Amino acid sequence: MPFIESASSPLLDKGSLMTLSEMPDGNSKPDDMYTNICTGFGVAEKLPVRVAAYALPVLQMGEQQPQARTEFYIAVAFAQKLNQSNPEQVRTNIVLIKEYISLLRAAVGVTGEPVWLEERDPFEAHRQIQIKTLAAALKEKASDRIKRFADARNGDESLEYIAAHALYMWDTHDIDPDLFITHREQPPESLLVIGGPAEKLFSEARQILTGTFPQTTSRRAAQGFTEIGRRPPYYPVEGELVFNGEKPKITFDLIKALPDADVLRDTLYLVVSLSEIVAFGDIPCIKSKNLTSDEVDDLEAACDKLQAIISQLVS
């Protein structure tokens, strides 16, 4: 089934939409039209092939809501500090992600071109003051899940990383727009941020902060979830297909053999987006190998399309 016609696909679970702030009249609903639809990416030294699947919900929603501005941003500053990543390789992979998603967008027939937002430096003094203020408030009200996440990593530094999501995602705290980490020339009137299951912890923190700080703007913000990214698709898992100084080989047999179930599912979303007859709702059948010969041929052809996209990328 062509990507654009898959309007009923599970790329975005509309039942999962969480409203973080409402318009003053209180009449807006999480599934209303949005002026901005956005997803954020991290970047590691090795880039998984499945990373482009994370763009699919925004691309599809943008095509279904052509009046909306579709946006992507890449957040690397905190990750580089916490993970001590190689800055030169991260910069190379940022270029690769942008080119990869551009080629995928054309291949699936999306006409609208997304905007890539600039990442401002979160370690500039005035933003650090705001982030530390948010982190201190979060520390007081954090759930056990947020505390466990922070304690298992870098403690207060991790809390600052979690709190900074509110500034990456333009939650409607009553602050100077210059303090937001993703740069927009104009504030969004209504913003839907889409993330995978791994983002639920950060969304919980954003709700705590939104309920703690005053809201004086009329901007409406919501968080939507997709099944893609149970493991963040920009951080590699052992055994998955990655760009690692050379272009990975893509075959249906290699994809079926991926050892991690979450990685397999994300990679199948990417392949199915390029298929002609198999739909996103068929992915459980693919995982259980309950396929017709026509479906197998279709998915093998989709893998060839994905290989063709990868062959056009810089190494």
MARGU-783963 format. One record per residue (C-alpha): x, y, z; residue in one letter. Coordinates in steps of 0.25 Angstrom, whole numbers, plus 5000, padded with zeros to 4 digits. Example, Ala and Ser with C-alpha at 12.3 -4.5 7.8 and 13.67 -1.06 7.14 Angstrom:
! residues 2
5049, 4982, 5031, A
5055, 4996, 5029, S
//
This chain:
! residues 315
5000, 5000, 5000, M
5006, 5013, 4996, P
5011, 5021, 5008, F
5002, 5033, 5006, I
4990, 5025, 5005, E
4992, 5018, 5018, S
4984, 5028, 5026, A
4980, 5018, 5036, S
4994, 5013, 5039, S
4999, 5012, 5053, P
5010, 5022, 5051, L
5003, 5031, 5061, L
4994, 5026, 5072, D
4984, 5037, 5073, K
4979, 5031, 5086, G
4992, 5034, 5092, S
4992, 5049, 5089, L
4995, 5057, 5102, M
4991, 5071, 5103, T
5002, 5079, 5110, L
4995, 5092, 5109, S
4981, 5097, 5104, E
4977, 5110, 5097, M
4970, 5120, 5107, P
4956, 5116, 5102, D
4959, 5102, 5106, G
4952, 5096, 5094, N
4964, 5091, 5086, S
4966, 5076, 5086, K
4979, 5068, 5084, P
4975, 5063, 5070, D
4972, 5077, 5065, D
4980, 5083, 5053, M
4994, 5088, 5057, Y
5002, 5099, 5051, T
5015, 5092, 5054, N
5018, 5076, 5054, I
5031, 5073, 5060, C
5041, 5061, 5063, T
5055, 5062, 5069, G
5067, 5053, 5066, F
5079, 5050, 5074, G
5092, 5046, 5067, V
5103, 5036, 5071, A
5116, 5032, 5065, E
5110, 5020, 5058, K
5097, 5023, 5051, L
5086, 5012, 5050, P
5079, 5010, 5037, V
5066, 5010, 5044, R
5068, 5025, 5048, V
5060, 5029, 5036, A
5047, 5022, 5041, A
5046, 5032, 5052, Y
5043, 5043, 5041, A
5031, 5035, 5036, L
5020, 5040, 5045, P
5023, 5054, 5043, V
5025, 5053, 5028, L
5011, 5045, 5027, Q
5004, 5055, 5036, M
5010, 5067, 5029, G
5004, 5061, 5016, E
4991, 5059, 5022, Q
4991, 5073, 5028, Q
4997, 5082, 5017, P
4995, 5095, 5024, Q
5004, 5090, 5035, A
5019, 5093, 5036, R
5027, 5080, 5037, T
5040, 5081, 5045, E
5051, 5073, 5050, F
5062, 5076, 5059, Y
5075, 5070, 5063, I
5079, 5070, 5078, A
5094, 5067, 5080, V
5100, 5076, 5090, A
5095, 5069, 5103, F
5098, 5055, 5097, A
5112, 5059, 5093, Q
5115, 5064, 5107, K
5109, 5052, 5114, L
5114, 5041, 5104, N
5127, 5048, 5100, Q
5124, 5045, 5085, S
5134, 5049, 5074, N
5129, 5063, 5070, P
5135, 5061, 5056, E
5127, 5048, 5054, Q
5115, 5054, 5060, V
5115, 5065, 5050, R
5117, 5055, 5038, T
5105, 5047, 5043, N
5096, 5060, 5044, I
5099, 5063, 5029, V
5096, 5048, 5026, L
5082, 5048, 5034, I
5078, 5060, 5027, K
5081, 5055, 5013, E
5076, 5041, 5016, Y
5062, 5047, 5021, I
5061, 5056, 5008, S
5063, 5044, 4999, L
5053, 5035, 5007, L
5043, 5047, 5006, R
5044, 5047, 4991, A
5043, 5032, 4990, A
5030, 5031, 4998, V
5024, 5042, 4990, G
5023, 5053, 5001, V
5023, 5067, 4994, T
5025, 5076, 5005, G
5039, 5079, 5010, E
5041, 5079, 5025, P
5049, 5090, 5032, V
5062, 5086, 5039, W
5062, 5095, 5052, L
5076, 5100, 5057, E
5080, 5095, 5071, E
5085, 5107, 5080, R
5096, 5104, 5090, D
5089, 5100, 5103, P
5102, 5102, 5111, F
5101, 5117, 5108, E
5100, 5124, 5122, A
5086, 5130, 5121, H
5081, 5116, 5116, R
5088, 5109, 5127, Q
5081, 5117, 5137, I
5068, 5114, 5132, Q
5071, 5099, 5130, I
5076, 5098, 5145, K
5064, 5105, 5149, T
5055, 5095, 5142, L
5064, 5083, 5147, A
5063, 5088, 5161, A
5047, 5088, 5160, A
5047, 5075, 5154, L
5056, 5069, 5165, K
5046, 5073, 5175, E
5034, 5067, 5168, K
5040, 5055, 5160, A
5034, 5042, 5159, S
5041, 5029, 5164, D
5043, 5026, 5149, R
5050, 5039, 5146, I
5058, 5038, 5159, K
5063, 5024, 5154, R
5066, 5029, 5140, F
5075, 5040, 5146, A
5081, 5032, 5157, D
5086, 5021, 5147, A
5093, 5032, 5139, R
5099, 5045, 5143, N
5090, 5049, 5154, G
5087, 5064, 5154, D
5093, 5065, 5140, E
5083, 5055, 5135, S
5072, 5063, 5141, L
5077, 5076, 5134, E
5077, 5067, 5121, Y
5062, 5063, 5124, I
5058, 5077, 5127, A
5064, 5083, 5115, A
5054, 5075, 5107, H
5044, 5086, 5111, A
5053, 5096, 5104, L
5056, 5087, 5092, Y
5041, 5085, 5090, M
5036, 5099, 5092, W
5027, 5096, 5104, D
5019, 5109, 5107, T
5027, 5114, 5120, H
5026, 5129, 5122, D
5040, 5131, 5117, I
5048, 5139, 5106, D
5047, 5132, 5093, P
5063, 5133, 5092, D
5064, 5123, 5103, L
5058, 5112, 5095, F
5068, 5102, 5090, I
5062, 5100, 5076, T
5062, 5113, 5068, H
5049, 5117, 5061, R
5048, 5131, 5055, E
5033, 5131, 5060, Q
5027, 5123, 5071, P
5018, 5112, 5067, P
5003, 5115, 5070, E
5000, 5101, 5072, S
5011, 5090, 5073, L
5010, 5075, 5072, L
5023, 5067, 5076, V
5024, 5053, 5072, I
5033, 5043, 5079, G
5034, 5028, 5081, G
5031, 5020, 5094, P
5045, 5024, 5100, A
5040, 5038, 5100, E
5029, 5036, 5110, K
5038, 5038, 5122, L
5042, 5052, 5116, F
5028, 5055, 5113, S
5024, 5052, 5128, E
5035, 5062, 5132, A
5030, 5072, 5123, R
5016, 5071, 5128, Q
5022, 5073, 5142, I
5029, 5086, 5138, L
5017, 5091, 5130, T
5009, 5089, 5143, G
5019, 5096, 5151, T
5022, 5109, 5143, F
5013, 5120, 5139, P
5006, 5119, 5125, Q
5003, 5133, 5119, T
5004, 5130, 5104, T
4992, 5125, 5096, S
5001, 5114, 5089, R
4996, 5100, 5090, R
5005, 5088, 5091, A
5003, 5074, 5090, A
5011, 5061, 5091, Q
5008, 5049, 5081, G
5014, 5035, 5082, F
5018, 5025, 5071, T
5022, 5011, 5072, E
5035, 5014, 5065, I
5046, 5016, 5074, G
5044, 5007, 5086, R
5059, 5008, 5086, R
5063, 5021, 5081, P
5066, 5019, 5066, P
5078, 5029, 5066, Y
5086, 5021, 5076, Y
5091, 5007, 5071, P
5087, 4994, 5077, V
5097, 4982, 5076, E
5095, 4974, 5063, G
5087, 4984, 5056, E
5090, 4990, 5042, L
5098, 5003, 5043, V
5106, 5013, 5035, F
5120, 5011, 5040, N
5129, 5017, 5030, G
5123, 5009, 5019, E
5109, 5007, 5013, K
5101, 4995, 5019, P
5096, 4984, 5010, K
5080, 4983, 5011, I
5073, 4970, 5008, T
5060, 4964, 5013, F
5067, 4952, 5019, D
5077, 4961, 5027, L
5066, 4969, 5032, I
5058, 4957, 5037, K
5070, 4952, 5044, A
5071, 4965, 5053, L
5073, 4959, 5067, P
5066, 4971, 5074, D
5050, 4971, 5073, A
5049, 4986, 5075, D
5060, 4988, 5064, V
5053, 4979, 5055, L
5040, 4986, 5056, R
5046, 5000, 5053, D
5054, 4994, 5041, T
5041, 4988, 5036, L
5034, 5001, 5037, Y
5044, 5007, 5028, L
5044, 4996, 5018, V
5028, 4995, 5018, V
5028, 5011, 5015, S
5034, 5007, 5002, L
5025, 4995, 4998, S
5014, 4995, 4989, E
5004, 4984, 4995, I
5009, 4982, 5009, V
5003, 4992, 5019, A
5008, 4996, 5033, F
4997, 4988, 5040, G
5003, 4976, 5033, D
5016, 4977, 5041, I
5012, 4966, 5052, P
5010, 4957, 5040, C
5024, 4959, 5035, I
5030, 4957, 5048, K
5023, 4944, 5049, S
5027, 4940, 5035, K
5012, 4938, 5031, N
5014, 4944, 5017, L
5009, 4941, 5003, T
5019, 4940, 4992, S
5014, 4953, 4986, D
5016, 4960, 4999, E
5030, 4954, 5000, V
5033, 4959, 4986, D
5028, 4973, 4990, D
5037, 4974, 5002, L
5049, 4969, 4995, E
5046, 4980, 4985, A
5045, 4990, 4996, A
5058, 4986, 5001, C
5064, 4988, 4988, D
5058, 5003, 4988, K
5064, 5005, 5002, L
5078, 5000, 4997, Q
5076, 5010, 4985, A
5074, 5021, 4995, I
5086, 5017, 5003, I
5095, 5016, 4991, S
5092, 5031, 4988, Q
5097, 5035, 5001, L
5111, 5040, 5004, V
5119, 5030, 5012, S
//
